[in-house]
Structures are given as structure tokens and as C-alpha cells.
């Protein structure tokens, strides 16, 4: 285990030094596939309320939670422990989770791609707190994409029309205590499917990123930070100029085995019909064209969901 760390980029620079913020953020993504955004302005009491609602749901009896197993591919509602398996992994992840997606009005053109959300009646505050978190992280993600666009020498608003109705997902994760050693870990080594992922700091350690030299970097961001990483969709769009880096959540040290871990990653997606086609400005001597055919975001998503056994 290396002790190297990813230098945080202060979110407060977005307003006063957008060019510098974009350069430093993009540089972190280009180097690691990850960035730590410090000093965010999200209200901590609301974040804590959303985490409290998350914990209240996962504390419900198993049979009660399973009422909310709905739809196809775990797109909405509850996915039980022992289902999701990292691509090419032999053992399932030690986690259960809840998915919320975008609320669409009746008759919306993307209704076939985005099922309606479900809400657990047993936790009355759940709907309001989790919907607030989804919308807040969606807004923050769009600001991050503005910085990425400038880093890539695109118009600042380049991504606006590509994600304004994106098939994004807020995942509420519960990793139960790990009583003993075994072949399963909390989250096997994987890359994210989507455009970018935003992750508020978890109470328990465990997130690790695979560096270029094959070493695992432990990600322990300071309080008030958001960890952000590039997903496979953006990696493909940028011809790997911005890499989607392998990461995992390892099991706790023996003295922390009795503690659960909770986290709330927000997976920001393109609009379902957006065509992922290599950006011409991302092809150069260092990044020769990989010759990948265009693919819609929805086709790409379904392909990957099959690989991790959710479809």
C-alpha cells in the first residue's frame, strides 16, 4: 500500500479562478482518473439528514426491504446483499443498495429508459431527503463538467445538452460489518460505467484507486470534500485522455470489522440517446484514435449492466 495522496482542488476557486480550477481538476483526472474537490458548499445538515434516512432504511427487516425489489437491472429501489458482482470477478460484493433516478413528467420521451422511482413508506423522511441529495449532486456534477469541458478546450457549456435529461443514478450503499476474512470484499475492483461519479466522504475507510504503477492508493479525503472520478463513457468520448481508473472498496482492518460502511455515490449519465463518439480534439500522437464505433449511452449502459450481472 502506497501512502501517496491525490492533492485536493478547492471548490471555492470555481467562482474566482475558473480557468485555474479547470486546469488543476482536469490535470488530476488526466493523471489519476480521480480528483478530490475540497471546500464544497453543500449544506452539511442536509447531507447528514440524507445519510440518516439511508441508515434508517437499511436497518429495516430484510423482508420489508425486499418489497422494494422492483423493475429490471436494479435501476430503481432495493438490490439485496449478494447480487452485484464486479466485471470478471468470481465472488459477489459485500453490499446492498438502493437506487433513485431522475423523476420525469408523464409522457416524457425518455420514459421508456427511466422507470418511476419507488419510496419506502416505512421511512417517511426518505423521499424528501434522498430526492434533495440527487438534485444537489446533479447540479454539482454539471459544474464539474463545465470545468472538464474547458480543460478539454471545448465550449464551457458543451456538456449541458448531453446530460440535462441524463439517466443518472443516486446509489445509497450499505456495506455490513465483515466478521471474518474471506474471498469476498466490499466492492471488487471495477471501473464505473457512467460519465462522472460524485462521492461524498464515507464514515469508514476502504476506497482505493489503482495507480499507473500498479499500486493501490487509499483515498481518505478531508471533511467537506467530494471525490469525483471519470467513468467509462467519458473515457470513451475523450479517447482515454481522461481515464476511467480501476477502484475498489476493501474490507476493514480487524479493529473496524464490527462497523458498517455507508456511502452515496452519484453516477451522472448522458441522455439515453446521446451518441458517444470520439472527440476530434482528443486524438493526437499521445492518444492515437482507437477506432471505436459510435454507441448511444443507453446501448453502452445495457452492455455493461449485463457484464456485472444486473441484467
Buried (B, 14 or more C-beta within 10 A) or exposed (E): EEEEEBEBBBBEBBEEEBEEBBBBBBBBBBBBBBBBBBBBEBEEEEBEBBBEBBBBBBEBEEEEBEBBBBEEBBBBBBBBBEBBBBBEBEEBBBBBBBBBBBEBEEEEEBEEBBBEBBBBEBBEEBBEBBBBBBEBBBEBBBBBBBBBBBBBEBEBEBBEEBBEBBBBBBBBBBBBEBEEEEEBBBBBBBBBBBBBBBBBBBEBBBBBBBBEEEEBBBBBBEEBBBBBBBBBBBBBBBBBBBBBBBBBBBBBEEEBEEEBBBBBBBBBBBBBEBEBEBBEEBBEEEEEEEEEEEBBBBBBBBEBBEBBBBB
